[in-house]
C-alpha cells in the first residue's frame, strides 16, 4: 500500500466477546477452549474448540444465511454505525470487502438428504427413480440450500441492507481477511471509494472443517495442550469469529482515526503452513519504523513457532530479540479467514489502552528470539504487527500504528 489507511469503526463476534466492548477477558489471558457442544463430536479427532457464545439475532435474510453469515451481517452493521462513515459515505462511495473461508458443503444440511439414497429403478414402486430420490431424503433439503452455501451471499445481503454500491470483492480462503484489508486499502488509495467496510468470518468447528483439520494435522484433540511458543506446544485449537472494520483515507478520518493500518498477503503453496522463508519474504515488505509488539500466528507446533520467530528476527532493524509476542489466536483459537481482522481489532485496542494480553496457557517459553508474554503487561508502544497463517501455505501481515 502506498499510504496507511485509518480504522474509524469496528465490531466483532468472538469466543471472548461481542460488539464494541472492552477486551478484559482477552487481556486477562482467558482461554476460550471447551468441548464442542453444538453437535456430537465424539467420533472426530478434534473434540474441543473456541466457540462464539450465543446465537445471532433473527433477521429477515436468515432464509439465505447460515449462522456465521448472520453474525457477519451483525458486525457489518455495527462497525458502520461505530465509525459514523465520515459524515455518511454510502451508495457508490461505500465499498464492501468480504473475506470467508470459502465454498463448503455443510454436512449437517446435506447428510439427511443423502443418507437414505441408493440406486433404484422405475419399477420399484416408488414413483420412478427421481421420485424415490425425493422421498428418501432430497425433500429434506432447505429450498434455499444452494444460496445458503454460497461464499458471497452474506456480502450480497449486507450490500443490499447497507446500501453499499461501491467497489468491492469477496475473497475466499484461510487468508481472506488480510487480503480483504489490502484490497480495501487499494480501493481507497486510488479513490474508488471514500469508505471501505471490511468484513471477515469463518468457523473451524463444523463437521466438514473438523475432518479437513484431521487430514492436515497440527490441531489438538481432547483438551487444551501447552500453548503456542511453549517448549511443550502440541497443536492449536480451532475457533470461529466474525469481525468488521470501517476504513477511510487518513486525511478524511482526521481525529476519528482509531489506528492506521497496512496489510500484505502472500503464499507459497505448501500443503499446510507456509515455510519460514515465505514469512521472511512477507516481513521484508515492512516499512522502516520500530515495531513494539507482535501478535503472533500461534500455530502451537514447536517447529512452526520457531520458524515464525526466526522470520521475525530477520527484520532486526525493526524488531529486537526482546520484542514481546502476544497471541490473540491462542486465546480465541485459530480463526481462519477472520483471523487478520480479529487480530487487527485486538492489537489496536491493546495499543490504545496500553495493555498487552499474555499468551494463554504459556508456562515454559521455548528458546528463541522475541519474548512470548507469560502475564498481562503494560505497553507504551505505538506500533504493532499481527501475523496469521493458514493452509495451503498462506500468510497475512497487518501493521497497526496509533495515529
Buried (B, 14 or more C-beta within 10 A) or exposed (E): BEEBBBBBBBBBBBBBBBEBEEBEBBBBBBBBBBEBEEEEBEEBBBBBBBBBEEEBEEBEBBEBBBBBBBBBBBBBBBBBEBBBBBEEBBEBBBBBBBBBBBEBEBBEBBEBBBEEEEEBEEEEEBEBBEBBBBEBBBEBBBEEBEBBBBBBBBBBBBBEBBEBBBBBBBBBBBBBBBBBBBBBBBBBBEEBBBBBBBBBBBBBBBBEBBEBBEEEEBBBBEEBBBBBBBEEBBBBBBBBBBBBBBBBBBEBBEEBBBBBBBBBBBBBEBEBBBBBEBBBBBBEEBEEEEBBBBBBBBBBBBEBBBBBBBBBBBBEEBBBEEBBBBBBBBBBBBBBBBBBBBBBBBBBBBBBEEBBBBBBBBEEBBEBBBBBBBEBBEBEBBBBBBBBBBBBBBBBBBBBBBB
